[in-house]
Amino acid sequence: MSFLPIINVTELLQLQNLDEIVLVDARAGINAEENYKNEHLKGARYVNLNKDLAKIDCNPANGGRHPLPSLEKFSEVLSKLGISPSSHVIVYDDKNGSNAASRFWWMLKAVGHKKVQVLNGGFQEALKKGFPISSETESNKIVEKYPVSDWKLGLADIEEVEKARNNPENIVIDVRAKNRFDGLTEPLDLVSGHIPGAVNVPLTENLDENGLFKTPEALSGKFKAVIGEKNPENSIVHCGSGVTACHTLLAMDYAGIPIPKLYVGSWSEWSRNNREMALKENN
């Protein structure tokens, strides 16, 4: 069985009753957990972005708004969800994979999990295709503690980003909306603008007009045009807080491009550390 990082609802419908399938609801934002309790895809367990997929610090200057949790904490989360190394994990959200299904996908990939996919089109597409809905409390399998040792995918800290943005061999990609990149608006952080030297490739460009991921061929052409002759592994991808950046890492993996480094702190950390910033008046 092929394990592309994206799975369509029609494929999930055929797999849903297999014992190895662990379906995870990663919807985030206001009332996300309440929404899950009221209505979720049948069999799905819930993962909380702020509590399970991040270690929120009172000061976002220390790692941004969504720093990674400890490996020990993430191991506990996986075990709580009934995920073992042999599980086939399928994760969805209601934001076309960007908040926070792709973050959970990246974290699983980063601890070496082999079989993990994001549901194309997410919750809305599943409803459209007639996937069964439930409001019942889902029971998790009892599994042994998930073994994790390190983050196996590339991570960049603020100092590496500082060096990379001035290095012609590197490329720093900002996946936020163009208005945020240009400093015209900033709904979440204290300062509007972007990291000088970064290029803007909004994550919405990963999707077609129906909110589904573009074909691997289309995505490959797009990212190769952005990266040019540079080594993809010299790329660093970021967003506002290290969550939606994972949507582009997912799209690049789907396109067959080596997964670049993730700058988890992203703009939320950079903009709070007296670093050089490209602001509206400088654009």
PyRosetta script that sets phi, psi and omega in degrees:
from pyrosetta import init, pose_from_sequence

init()
pose = pose_from_sequence("MSFLPIINVTELLQLQNLDEIVLVDARAGINAEENYKNEHLKGARYVNLNKDLAKIDCNPANGGRHPLPSLEKFSEVLSKLGISPSSHVIVYDDKNGSNAASRFWWMLKAVGHKKVQVLNGGFQEALKKGFPISSETESNKIVEKYPVSDWKLGLADIEEVEKARNNPENIVIDVRAKNRFDGLTEPLDLVSGHIPGAVNVPLTENLDENGLFKTPEALSGKFKAVIGEKNPENSIVHCGSGVTACHTLLAMDYAGIPIPKLYVGSWSEWSRNNREMALKENN")
pose.set_psi(1, 132.7)
pose.set_omega(1, 178.5)
pose.set_phi(2, -78.6)
pose.set_psi(2, 141.0)
pose.set_omega(2, 178.8)
pose.set_phi(3, -120.0)
pose.set_psi(3, 66.8)
pose.set_omega(3, 169.8)
pose.set_phi(4, -62.2)
pose.set_psi(4, 153.9)
pose.set_omega(4, -176.5)
pose.set_phi(5, -71.7)
pose.set_psi(5, -11.8)
pose.set_omega(5, -179.7)
pose.set_phi(6, -116.4)
pose.set_psi(6, 136.5)
pose.set_omega(6, 175.4)
pose.set_phi(7, -127.6)
pose.set_psi(7, 139.4)
pose.set_omega(7, 179.2)
pose.set_phi(8, -87.8)
pose.set_psi(8, 157.4)
pose.set_omega(8, -177.5)
pose.set_phi(9, -59.7)
pose.set_psi(9, -38.9)
pose.set_omega(9, -179.8)
pose.set_phi(10, -61.0)
pose.set_psi(10, -34.9)
pose.set_omega(10, 177.0)
pose.set_phi(11, -71.0)
pose.set_psi(11, -41.5)
pose.set_omega(11, 179.1)
pose.set_phi(12, -62.3)
pose.set_psi(12, -38.9)
pose.set_omega(12, 179.1)
pose.set_phi(13, -58.2)
pose.set_psi(13, -31.8)
pose.set_omega(13, 179.7)
pose.set_phi(14, -80.1)
pose.set_psi(14, -22.0)
pose.set_omega(14, -174.9)
pose.set_phi(15, -102.3)
pose.set_psi(15, -13.0)
pose.set_omega(15, -164.4)
pose.set_phi(16, -55.9)
pose.set_psi(16, -28.0)
pose.set_omega(16, -175.5)
pose.set_phi(17, -95.0)
pose.set_psi(17, 2.3)
pose.set_omega(17, 178.4)
pose.set_phi(18, -72.3)
pose.set_psi(18, 141.2)
pose.set_omega(18, -176.4)
pose.set_phi(19, -62.2)
pose.set_psi(19, -32.1)
pose.set_omega(19, -174.8)
pose.set_phi(20, -78.6)
pose.set_psi(20, -11.2)
pose.set_omega(20, -177.9)
pose.set_phi(21, -75.7)
pose.set_psi(21, 128.3)
pose.set_omega(21, 170.7)
pose.set_phi(22, -121.3)
pose.set_psi(22, 111.7)
pose.set_omega(22, -179.1)
pose.set_phi(23, -94.7)
pose.set_psi(23, 130.1)
pose.set_omega(23, -173.8)
pose.set_phi(24, -125.5)
pose.set_psi(24, 129.8)
pose.set_omega(24, 175.6)
pose.set_phi(25, -94.0)
pose.set_psi(25, 115.3)
pose.set_omega(25, -177.3)
pose.set_phi(26, -114.0)
pose.set_psi(26, 24.0)
pose.set_omega(26, 179.0)
pose.set_phi(27, -59.0)
pose.set_psi(27, 139.6)
pose.set_omega(27, -176.2)
pose.set_phi(28, -128.5)
pose.set_psi(28, 173.7)
pose.set_omega(28, 178.6)
pose.set_phi(29, 101.5)
pose.set_psi(29, -173.3)
pose.set_omega(29, -177.0)
pose.set_phi(30, -60.7)
pose.set_psi(30, 130.3)
pose.set_omega(30, 176.0)
pose.set_phi(31, 65.8)
pose.set_psi(31, 16.3)
pose.set_omega(31, -176.7)
pose.set_phi(32, -61.0)
pose.set_psi(32, -44.6)
pose.set_omega(32, -178.4)
pose.set_phi(33, -68.0)
pose.set_psi(33, -37.5)
pose.set_omega(33, 177.1)
pose.set_phi(34, -65.7)
pose.set_psi(34, -39.9)
pose.set_omega(34, 177.2)
pose.set_phi(35, -62.0)
pose.set_psi(35, -39.5)
pose.set_omega(35, 177.4)
pose.set_phi(36, -61.3)
pose.set_psi(36, -46.4)
pose.set_omega(36, -178.8)
pose.set_phi(37, -63.0)
pose.set_psi(37, -33.1)
pose.set_omega(37, -179.6)
pose.set_phi(38, -77.5)
pose.set_psi(38, -33.9)
pose.set_omega(38, -174.3)
pose.set_phi(39, -165.9)
pose.set_psi(39, 121.3)
pose.set_omega(39, 176.4)
pose.set_phi(40, -147.9)
pose.set_psi(40, 167.2)
pose.set_omega(40, 176.0)
pose.set_phi(41, -65.8)
pose.set_psi(41, 134.4)
pose.set_omega(41, -175.0)
pose.set_phi(42, -54.8)
pose.set_psi(42, 128.7)
pose.set_omega(42, 179.0)
pose.set_phi(43, 91.8)
pose.set_psi(43, -9.1)
pose.set_omega(43, -175.0)
pose.set_phi(44, -76.0)
pose.set_psi(44, 137.2)
pose.set_omega(44, 171.8)
pose.set_phi(45, -97.0)
pose.set_psi(45, 155.0)
pose.set_omega(45, -174.2)
pose.set_phi(46, -102.3)
pose.set_psi(46, 136.5)
pose.set_omega(46, 173.5)
pose.set_phi(47, -121.9)
pose.set_psi(47, 134.6)
pose.set_omega(47, -174.2)
pose.set_phi(48, -99.4)
pose.set_psi(48, 121.7)
pose.set_omega(48, -178.2)
pose.set_phi(49, -55.8)
pose.set_psi(49, -51.6)
pose.set_omega(49, -173.8)
pose.set_phi(50, -72.6)
pose.set_psi(50, -34.8)
pose.set_omega(50, -175.7)
pose.set_phi(51, -92.9)
pose.set_psi(51, -32.7)
pose.set_omega(51, -172.9)
pose.set_phi(52, -106.6)
pose.set_psi(52, -31.8)
pose.set_omega(52, -173.4)
pose.set_phi(53, -109.0)
pose.set_psi(53, 8.3)
pose.set_omega(53, 179.4)
pose.set_phi(54, -154.1)
pose.set_psi(54, 161.3)
pose.set_omega(54, 171.2)
pose.set_phi(55, -120.5)
pose.set_psi(55, 94.7)
pose.set_omega(55, -172.7)
pose.set_phi(56, -70.5)
pose.set_psi(56, 125.9)
pose.set_omega(56, 177.3)
pose.set_phi(57, -98.9)
pose.set_psi(57, 148.8)
pose.set_omega(57, 179.6)
pose.set_phi(58, -66.5)
pose.set_psi(58, -19.8)
pose.set_omega(58, 179.7)
pose.set_phi(59, -121.6)
pose.set_psi(59, 105.2)
pose.set_omega(59, -178.8)
pose.set_phi(60, -61.9)
pose.set_psi(60, -10.8)
pose.set_omega(60, 175.2)
pose.set_phi(61, -64.3)
pose.set_psi(61, -20.2)
pose.set_omega(61, 179.0)
pose.set_phi(62, -98.8)
pose.set_psi(62, 76.9)
pose.set_omega(62, 175.6)
pose.set_phi(63, 95.3)
pose.set_psi(63, 3.2)
pose.set_omega(63, 178.1)
pose.set_phi(64, 87.3)
pose.set_psi(64, -173.4)
pose.set_omega(64, -176.0)
pose.set_phi(65, -78.2)
pose.set_psi(65, -21.4)
pose.set_omega(65, -180.0)
pose.set_phi(66, -136.0)
pose.set_psi(66, 66.8)
pose.set_omega(66, 175.8)
pose.set_phi(67, -62.6)
pose.set_psi(67, 155.1)
pose.set_omega(67, 176.5)
pose.set_phi(68, -65.7)
pose.set_psi(68, 147.0)
pose.set_omega(68, 172.4)
pose.set_phi(69, -73.9)
pose.set_psi(69, 171.4)
pose.set_omega(69, 174.8)
pose.set_phi(70, -67.2)
pose.set_psi(70, 156.8)
pose.set_omega(70, 176.3)
pose.set_phi(71, -60.5)
pose.set_psi(71, -37.7)
pose.set_omega(71, 178.8)
pose.set_phi(72, -61.6)
pose.set_psi(72, -44.5)
pose.set_omega(72, 178.9)
pose.set_phi(73, -63.2)
pose.set_psi(73, -43.8)
pose.set_omega(73, -178.2)
pose.set_phi(74, -65.6)
pose.set_psi(74, -37.1)
pose.set_omega(74, 175.2)
pose.set_phi(75, -58.8)
pose.set_psi(75, -42.7)
pose.set_omega(75, 178.4)
pose.set_phi(76, -63.8)
pose.set_psi(76, -40.4)
pose.set_omega(76, 179.3)
pose.set_phi(77, -61.8)
pose.set_psi(77, -46.4)
pose.set_omega(77, -179.4)
pose.set_phi(78, -62.3)
pose.set_psi(78, -42.5)
pose.set_omega(78, 179.0)
pose.set_phi(79, -64.6)
pose.set_psi(79, -40.2)
pose.set_omega(79, 178.9)
pose.set_phi(80, -61.3)
pose.set_psi(80, -35.0)
pose.set_omega(80, 179.6)
pose.set_phi(81, -80.1)
pose.set_psi(81, -5.2)
pose.set_omega(81, -179.1)
pose.set_phi(82, 79.5)
pose.set_psi(82, 26.0)
pose.set_omega(82, -179.0)
pose.set_phi(83, -97.0)
pose.set_psi(83, 126.0)
pose.set_omega(83, 173.8)
pose.set_phi(84, -115.7)
pose.set_psi(84, 169.3)
pose.set_omega(84, -178.9)
pose.set_phi(85, -58.2)
pose.set_psi(85, -21.9)
pose.set_omega(85, -179.7)
pose.set_phi(86, -91.8)
pose.set_psi(86, -5.0)
pose.set_omega(86, -177.9)
pose.set_phi(87, -66.2)
pose.set_psi(87, 145.9)
pose.set_omega(87, 170.9)
pose.set_phi(88, -100.1)
pose.set_psi(88, 103.5)
pose.set_omega(88, -173.8)
pose.set_phi(89, -95.5)
pose.set_psi(89, 130.5)
pose.set_omega(89, 175.5)
pose.set_phi(90, -125.3)
pose.set_psi(90, 124.8)
pose.set_omega(90, -171.8)
pose.set_phi(91, -123.2)
pose.set_psi(91, 144.1)
pose.set_omega(91, 179.6)
pose.set_phi(92, -140.3)
pose.set_psi(92, 161.2)
pose.set_omega(92, 168.4)
pose.set_phi(93, -140.3)
pose.set_psi(93, -165.1)
pose.set_omega(93, 179.1)
pose.set_phi(94, -117.0)
pose.set_psi(94, 22.9)
pose.set_omega(94, 179.0)
pose.set_phi(95, -127.0)
pose.set_psi(95, 41.2)
pose.set_omega(95, 178.0)
pose.set_phi(96, 58.4)
pose.set_psi(96, 28.8)
pose.set_omega(96, 177.0)
pose.set_phi(97, 92.9)
pose.set_psi(97, -4.6)
pose.set_omega(97, -171.9)
pose.set_phi(98, -89.0)
pose.set_psi(98, -15.1)
pose.set_omega(98, -173.7)
pose.set_phi(99, -153.6)
pose.set_psi(99, 90.9)
pose.set_omega(99, 8.8)
pose.set_phi(100, -131.0)
pose.set_psi(100, 31.6)
pose.set_omega(100, -178.7)
pose.set_phi(101, -61.0)
pose.set_psi(101, -42.7)
pose.set_omega(101, -178.7)
pose.set_phi(102, -68.3)
pose.set_psi(102, -31.2)
pose.set_omega(102, 176.6)
pose.set_phi(103, -64.5)
pose.set_psi(103, -45.4)
pose.set_omega(103, 179.0)
pose.set_phi(104, -64.7)
pose.set_psi(104, -41.0)
pose.set_omega(104, 176.3)
pose.set_phi(105, -56.7)
pose.set_psi(105, -49.4)
pose.set_omega(105, -178.1)
pose.set_phi(106, -61.5)
pose.set_psi(106, -43.6)
pose.set_omega(106, -177.9)
pose.set_phi(107, -63.5)
pose.set_psi(107, -40.1)
pose.set_omega(107, 176.9)
pose.set_phi(108, -65.4)
pose.set_psi(108, -45.4)
pose.set_omega(108, 176.7)
pose.set_phi(109, -59.1)
pose.set_psi(109, -37.6)
pose.set_omega(109, -175.4)
pose.set_phi(110, -71.5)
pose.set_psi(110, -19.6)
pose.set_omega(110, 174.3)
pose.set_phi(111, -99.3)
pose.set_psi(111, 7.9)
pose.set_omega(111, 173.0)
pose.set_phi(112, 95.6)
pose.set_psi(112, 10.0)
pose.set_omega(112, -179.9)
pose.set_phi(113, -69.7)
pose.set_psi(113, 135.8)
pose.set_omega(113, -172.5)
pose.set_phi(114, -89.3)
pose.set_psi(114, -42.6)
pose.set_omega(114, -169.8)
pose.set_phi(115, -107.9)
pose.set_psi(115, 86.7)
pose.set_omega(115, 177.9)
pose.set_phi(116, -141.4)
pose.set_psi(116, 133.7)
pose.set_omega(116, -178.2)
pose.set_phi(117, -138.8)
pose.set_psi(117, 153.7)
pose.set_omega(117, 174.8)
pose.set_phi(118, -103.5)
pose.set_psi(118, 136.5)
pose.set_omega(118, -178.4)
pose.set_phi(119, -75.7)
pose.set_psi(119, 120.1)
pose.set_omega(119, -177.6)
pose.set_phi(120, -66.2)
pose.set_psi(120, 122.9)
pose.set_omega(120, -179.4)
pose.set_phi(121, 86.8)
pose.set_psi(121, -13.8)
pose.set_omega(121, 173.4)
pose.set_phi(122, 62.9)
pose.set_psi(122, -151.9)
pose.set_omega(122, -173.9)
pose.set_phi(123, -57.2)
pose.set_psi(123, -44.8)
pose.set_omega(123, -176.6)
pose.set_phi(124, -64.0)
pose.set_psi(124, -41.7)
pose.set_omega(124, 180.0)
pose.set_phi(125, -66.9)
pose.set_psi(125, -36.8)
pose.set_omega(125, 177.9)
pose.set_phi(126, -64.0)
pose.set_psi(126, -41.9)
pose.set_omega(126, 176.8)
pose.set_phi(127, -61.3)
pose.set_psi(127, -43.5)
pose.set_omega(127, -177.8)
pose.set_phi(128, -61.9)
pose.set_psi(128, -35.7)
pose.set_omega(128, -176.9)
pose.set_phi(129, -90.4)
pose.set_psi(129, 5.4)
pose.set_omega(129, 174.0)
pose.set_phi(130, 82.3)
pose.set_psi(130, 23.0)
pose.set_omega(130, 176.5)
pose.set_phi(131, -66.2)
pose.set_psi(131, 136.4)
pose.set_omega(131, -177.7)
pose.set_phi(132, -61.7)
pose.set_psi(132, 140.7)
pose.set_omega(132, -177.8)
pose.set_phi(133, -110.0)
pose.set_psi(133, 150.6)
pose.set_omega(133, 179.7)
pose.set_phi(134, -144.1)
pose.set_psi(134, 155.0)
pose.set_omega(134, 170.5)
pose.set_phi(135, -120.9)
pose.set_psi(135, 10.5)
pose.set_omega(135, -179.0)
pose.set_phi(136, -78.1)
pose.set_psi(136, 155.5)
pose.set_omega(136, 173.1)
pose.set_phi(137, -74.6)
pose.set_psi(137, 122.5)
pose.set_omega(137, -176.2)
pose.set_phi(138, -86.8)
pose.set_psi(138, 136.6)
pose.set_omega(138, 178.4)
pose.set_phi(139, -91.1)
pose.set_psi(139, 136.6)
pose.set_omega(139, 179.7)
pose.set_phi(140, -96.6)
pose.set_psi(140, 149.1)
pose.set_omega(140, 174.3)
pose.set_phi(141, -68.0)
pose.set_psi(141, 147.7)
pose.set_omega(141, 174.0)
pose.set_phi(142, -88.0)
pose.set_psi(142, 120.6)
pose.set_omega(142, -178.0)
pose.set_phi(143, -129.7)
pose.set_psi(143, 162.8)
pose.set_omega(143, 175.8)
pose.set_phi(144, -72.4)
pose.set_psi(144, 161.8)
pose.set_omega(144, 180.0)
pose.set_phi(145, -55.8)
pose.set_psi(145, 131.5)
pose.set_omega(145, -178.0)
pose.set_phi(146, -71.4)
pose.set_psi(146, 125.1)
pose.set_omega(146, -178.1)
pose.set_phi(147, -79.0)
pose.set_psi(147, 120.4)
pose.set_omega(147, 174.8)
pose.set_phi(148, -131.9)
pose.set_psi(148, 145.3)
pose.set_omega(148, -178.4)
pose.set_phi(149, -124.6)
pose.set_psi(149, -35.3)
pose.set_omega(149, -179.0)
pose.set_phi(150, -164.4)
pose.set_psi(150, 170.6)
pose.set_omega(150, 172.8)
pose.set_phi(151, -85.6)
pose.set_psi(151, 115.0)
pose.set_omega(151, -172.6)
pose.set_phi(152, -88.9)
pose.set_psi(152, -14.2)
pose.set_omega(152, 175.2)
pose.set_phi(153, -93.6)
pose.set_psi(153, 159.0)
pose.set_omega(153, -173.1)
pose.set_phi(154, -68.7)
pose.set_psi(154, 136.1)
pose.set_omega(154, 175.1)
pose.set_phi(155, -125.5)
pose.set_psi(155, 139.2)
pose.set_omega(155, 176.2)
pose.set_phi(156, -117.2)
pose.set_psi(156, 136.8)
pose.set_omega(156, 174.3)
pose.set_phi(157, -96.9)
pose.set_psi(157, -179.8)
pose.set_omega(157, -173.8)
pose.set_phi(158, -63.3)
pose.set_psi(158, -33.2)
pose.set_omega(158, 179.8)
pose.set_phi(159, -70.5)
pose.set_psi(159, -37.2)
pose.set_omega(159, 178.1)
pose.set_phi(160, -68.1)
pose.set_psi(160, -37.7)
pose.set_omega(160, 177.2)
pose.set_phi(161, -64.4)
pose.set_psi(161, -39.5)
pose.set_omega(161, 177.8)
pose.set_phi(162, -57.5)
pose.set_psi(162, -43.1)
pose.set_omega(162, 179.1)
pose.set_phi(163, -71.9)
pose.set_psi(163, -41.3)
pose.set_omega(163, -174.5)
pose.set_phi(164, -66.2)
pose.set_psi(164, -35.2)
pose.set_omega(164, -175.1)
pose.set_phi(165, -68.2)
pose.set_psi(165, -18.1)
pose.set_omega(165, 178.7)
pose.set_phi(166, -106.4)
pose.set_psi(166, 6.6)
pose.set_omega(166, -176.7)
pose.set_phi(167, -107.2)
pose.set_psi(167, 118.3)
pose.set_omega(167, -178.0)
pose.set_phi(168, -63.3)
pose.set_psi(168, -15.9)
pose.set_omega(168, 178.4)
pose.set_phi(169, -82.4)
pose.set_psi(169, -12.4)
pose.set_omega(169, -178.0)
pose.set_phi(170, -109.4)
pose.set_psi(170, 162.6)
pose.set_omega(170, 172.0)
pose.set_phi(171, -140.2)
pose.set_psi(171, 131.6)
pose.set_omega(171, 178.2)
pose.set_phi(172, -107.4)
pose.set_psi(172, 119.8)
pose.set_omega(172, -174.4)
pose.set_phi(173, -108.8)
pose.set_psi(173, 126.8)
pose.set_omega(173, 177.6)
pose.set_phi(174, -107.3)
pose.set_psi(174, 120.4)
pose.set_omega(174, -173.2)
pose.set_phi(175, -97.0)
pose.set_psi(175, 5.2)
pose.set_omega(175, -179.6)
pose.set_phi(176, -69.2)
pose.set_psi(176, 165.7)
pose.set_omega(176, 177.3)
pose.set_phi(177, -59.1)
pose.set_psi(177, 149.7)
pose.set_omega(177, -176.0)
pose.set_phi(178, -57.6)
pose.set_psi(178, -38.9)
pose.set_omega(178, 179.7)
pose.set_phi(179, -61.6)
pose.set_psi(179, -35.0)
pose.set_omega(179, 177.1)
pose.set_phi(180, -73.2)
pose.set_psi(180, -44.0)
pose.set_omega(180, 178.4)
pose.set_phi(181, -58.7)
pose.set_psi(181, -41.8)
pose.set_omega(181, -178.0)
pose.set_phi(182, -77.3)
pose.set_psi(182, -5.1)
pose.set_omega(182, 178.6)
pose.set_phi(183, 79.9)
pose.set_psi(183, 16.8)
pose.set_omega(183, -178.8)
pose.set_phi(184, -82.2)
pose.set_psi(184, -25.0)
pose.set_omega(184, 179.3)
pose.set_phi(185, -153.5)
pose.set_psi(185, 152.8)
pose.set_omega(185, 175.5)
pose.set_phi(186, -152.3)
pose.set_psi(186, 96.3)
pose.set_omega(186, -175.5)
pose.set_phi(187, -78.2)
pose.set_psi(187, -14.1)
pose.set_omega(187, -170.1)
pose.set_phi(188, -122.7)
pose.set_psi(188, -35.0)
pose.set_omega(188, -175.4)
pose.set_phi(189, -107.0)
pose.set_psi(189, 172.6)
pose.set_omega(189, -170.8)
pose.set_phi(190, -78.8)
pose.set_psi(190, -26.5)
pose.set_omega(190, -175.6)
pose.set_phi(191, -127.0)
pose.set_psi(191, 141.0)
pose.set_omega(191, 177.1)
pose.set_phi(192, -99.9)
pose.set_psi(192, 143.1)
pose.set_omega(192, -179.4)
pose.set_phi(193, 146.1)
pose.set_psi(193, -155.8)
pose.set_omega(193, 179.7)
pose.set_phi(194, -153.8)
pose.set_psi(194, 169.7)
pose.set_omega(194, 177.3)
pose.set_phi(195, -71.5)
pose.set_psi(195, 123.0)
pose.set_omega(195, 179.7)
pose.set_phi(196, -57.1)
pose.set_psi(196, 134.9)
pose.set_omega(196, -179.3)
pose.set_phi(197, 94.3)
pose.set_psi(197, -16.8)
pose.set_omega(197, 178.8)
pose.set_phi(198, -72.9)
pose.set_psi(198, 154.2)
pose.set_omega(198, 174.4)
pose.set_phi(199, -110.8)
pose.set_psi(199, 146.2)
pose.set_omega(199, -177.0)
pose.set_phi(200, -97.7)
pose.set_psi(200, 118.2)
pose.set_omega(200, 175.5)
pose.set_phi(201, -130.3)
pose.set_psi(201, 84.6)
pose.set_omega(201, -174.4)
pose.set_phi(202, -55.3)
pose.set_psi(202, 136.8)
pose.set_omega(202, -177.8)
pose.set_phi(203, -61.3)
pose.set_psi(203, -23.9)
pose.set_omega(203, 178.8)
pose.set_phi(204, -61.0)
pose.set_psi(204, -21.6)
pose.set_omega(204, 178.8)
pose.set_phi(205, -73.7)
pose.set_psi(205, -6.9)
pose.set_omega(205, 175.9)
pose.set_phi(206, -78.5)
pose.set_psi(206, -12.3)
pose.set_omega(206, -171.1)
pose.set_phi(207, -113.5)
pose.set_psi(207, 155.3)
pose.set_omega(207, 175.1)
pose.set_phi(208, -90.4)
pose.set_psi(208, -172.9)
pose.set_omega(208, -175.8)
pose.set_phi(209, -66.9)
pose.set_psi(209, -15.0)
pose.set_omega(209, 179.1)
pose.set_phi(210, -98.0)
pose.set_psi(210, 5.0)
pose.set_omega(210, -179.4)
pose.set_phi(211, 79.0)
pose.set_psi(211, 15.4)
pose.set_omega(211, 177.3)
pose.set_phi(212, -103.6)
pose.set_psi(212, 154.4)
pose.set_omega(212, 179.6)
pose.set_phi(213, -62.9)
pose.set_psi(213, 137.7)
pose.set_omega(213, 173.7)
pose.set_phi(214, -62.6)
pose.set_psi(214, 166.0)
pose.set_omega(214, -178.7)
pose.set_phi(215, -64.6)
pose.set_psi(215, 154.3)
pose.set_omega(215, 175.9)
pose.set_phi(216, -54.5)
pose.set_psi(216, -35.9)
pose.set_omega(216, -179.1)
pose.set_phi(217, -66.0)
pose.set_psi(217, -44.1)
pose.set_omega(217, 179.8)
pose.set_phi(218, -65.9)
pose.set_psi(218, -41.5)
pose.set_omega(218, 179.2)
pose.set_phi(219, -66.8)
pose.set_psi(219, -39.8)
pose.set_omega(219, 179.1)
pose.set_phi(220, -60.7)
pose.set_psi(220, -45.8)
pose.set_omega(220, 179.0)
pose.set_phi(221, -61.6)
pose.set_psi(221, -40.2)
pose.set_omega(221, -178.9)
pose.set_phi(222, -64.6)
pose.set_psi(222, -48.8)
pose.set_omega(222, -175.6)
pose.set_phi(223, -71.6)
pose.set_psi(223, -34.6)
pose.set_omega(223, 177.3)
pose.set_phi(224, -65.1)
pose.set_psi(224, -33.1)
pose.set_omega(224, 176.7)
pose.set_phi(225, -67.8)
pose.set_psi(225, -33.9)
pose.set_omega(225, 179.4)
pose.set_phi(226, -73.5)
pose.set_psi(226, -46.0)
pose.set_omega(226, -174.3)
pose.set_phi(227, -77.8)
pose.set_psi(227, -31.1)
pose.set_omega(227, 179.8)
pose.set_phi(228, 65.5)
pose.set_psi(228, -133.4)
pose.set_omega(228, -177.1)
pose.set_phi(229, -85.4)
pose.set_psi(229, -3.4)
pose.set_omega(229, -178.3)
pose.set_phi(230, -71.0)
pose.set_psi(230, 155.0)
pose.set_omega(230, 175.3)
pose.set_phi(231, -71.7)
pose.set_psi(231, 124.4)
pose.set_omega(231, 179.2)
pose.set_phi(232, -54.2)
pose.set_psi(232, -29.3)
pose.set_omega(232, -178.7)
pose.set_phi(233, -74.0)
pose.set_psi(233, -7.6)
pose.set_omega(233, 173.7)
pose.set_phi(234, -93.7)
pose.set_psi(234, 10.3)
pose.set_omega(234, 179.5)
pose.set_phi(235, -91.4)
pose.set_psi(235, 147.5)
pose.set_omega(235, 173.8)
pose.set_phi(236, -127.7)
pose.set_psi(236, 129.3)
pose.set_omega(236, -176.9)
pose.set_phi(237, -113.7)
pose.set_psi(237, 136.3)
pose.set_omega(237, 178.0)
pose.set_phi(238, -146.4)
pose.set_psi(238, 173.1)
pose.set_omega(238, 179.5)
pose.set_phi(239, -144.3)
pose.set_psi(239, -131.7)
pose.set_omega(239, 176.0)
pose.set_phi(240, -89.4)
pose.set_psi(240, -42.3)
pose.set_omega(240, -176.2)
pose.set_phi(241, -142.3)
pose.set_psi(241, 19.6)
pose.set_omega(241, 175.4)
pose.set_phi(242, 83.6)
pose.set_psi(242, 12.3)
pose.set_omega(242, 178.8)
pose.set_phi(243, -101.2)
pose.set_psi(243, -62.6)
pose.set_omega(243, -176.0)
pose.set_phi(244, -70.0)
pose.set_psi(244, -18.1)
pose.set_omega(244, 174.2)
pose.set_phi(245, -57.6)
pose.set_psi(245, -30.7)
pose.set_omega(245, -178.4)
pose.set_phi(246, -65.9)
pose.set_psi(246, -22.7)
pose.set_omega(246, 176.3)
pose.set_phi(247, -62.6)
pose.set_psi(247, -40.7)
pose.set_omega(247, 178.6)
pose.set_phi(248, -74.4)
pose.set_psi(248, -35.1)
pose.set_omega(248, 174.5)
pose.set_phi(249, -62.1)
pose.set_psi(249, -39.5)
pose.set_omega(249, 176.4)
pose.set_phi(250, -63.1)
pose.set_psi(250, -45.9)
pose.set_omega(250, -179.8)
pose.set_phi(251, -62.9)
pose.set_psi(251, -38.2)
pose.set_omega(251, 179.9)
pose.set_phi(252, -68.4)
pose.set_psi(252, -39.9)
pose.set_omega(252, 176.3)
pose.set_phi(253, -63.0)
pose.set_psi(253, -42.1)
pose.set_omega(253, 177.8)
pose.set_phi(254, -60.8)
pose.set_psi(254, -33.0)
pose.set_omega(254, -179.9)
pose.set_phi(255, -80.8)
pose.set_psi(255, -3.1)
pose.set_omega(255, -179.8)
pose.set_phi(256, 82.8)
pose.set_psi(256, 17.8)
pose.set_omega(256, 179.5)
pose.set_phi(257, -98.3)
pose.set_psi(257, 136.5)
pose.set_omega(257, 178.2)
pose.set_phi(258, -52.8)
pose.set_psi(258, 136.9)
pose.set_omega(258, -175.7)
pose.set_phi(259, -68.6)
pose.set_psi(259, 120.4)
pose.set_omega(259, 179.4)
pose.set_phi(260, -70.0)
pose.set_psi(260, -179.8)
pose.set_omega(260, 175.6)
pose.set_phi(261, -77.0)
pose.set_psi(261, 149.0)
pose.set_omega(261, 176.1)
pose.set_phi(262, -104.5)
pose.set_psi(262, 127.3)
pose.set_omega(262, 171.8)
pose.set_phi(263, -96.3)
pose.set_psi(263, 97.5)
pose.set_omega(263, -173.3)
pose.set_phi(264, -64.2)
pose.set_psi(264, -41.5)
pose.set_omega(264, -178.0)
pose.set_phi(265, -60.9)
pose.set_psi(265, -37.0)
pose.set_omega(265, 174.7)
pose.set_phi(266, 51.5)
pose.set_psi(266, -157.5)
pose.set_omega(266, -175.6)
pose.set_phi(267, -61.6)
pose.set_psi(267, -31.7)
pose.set_omega(267, -177.7)
pose.set_phi(268, -64.3)
pose.set_psi(268, -31.1)
pose.set_omega(268, 175.6)
pose.set_phi(269, -85.8)
pose.set_psi(269, -48.4)
pose.set_omega(269, -176.0)
pose.set_phi(270, -54.7)
pose.set_psi(270, -45.8)
pose.set_omega(270, -173.6)
pose.set_phi(271, -73.6)
pose.set_psi(271, -6.7)
pose.set_omega(271, -179.9)
pose.set_phi(272, -109.7)
pose.set_psi(272, 11.3)
pose.set_omega(272, -174.1)
pose.set_phi(273, -123.9)
pose.set_psi(273, 27.9)
pose.set_omega(273, 176.8)
pose.set_phi(274, 54.5)
pose.set_psi(274, 33.9)
pose.set_omega(274, 175.5)
pose.set_phi(275, -88.5)
pose.set_psi(275, 160.5)
pose.set_omega(275, 176.0)
pose.set_phi(276, -61.5)
pose.set_psi(276, 137.0)
pose.set_omega(276, -179.2)
pose.set_phi(277, -132.9)
pose.set_psi(277, 142.9)
pose.set_omega(277, 172.7)
pose.set_phi(278, -92.6)
pose.set_psi(278, 109.5)
pose.set_omega(278, -175.8)
pose.set_phi(279, -103.9)
pose.set_psi(279, 174.6)
pose.set_omega(279, -173.3)
pose.set_phi(280, -53.4)
pose.set_psi(280, -44.5)
pose.set_omega(280, -175.6)
pose.set_phi(281, -69.8)
pose.set_psi(281, -15.5)
pose.set_omega(281, -179.4)
pose.set_phi(282, -95.3)
pose.set_psi(282, -6.8)
pose.set_omega(282, -175.9)
pose.set_phi(283, -84.2)
pose.dump_pdb("model.pdb")
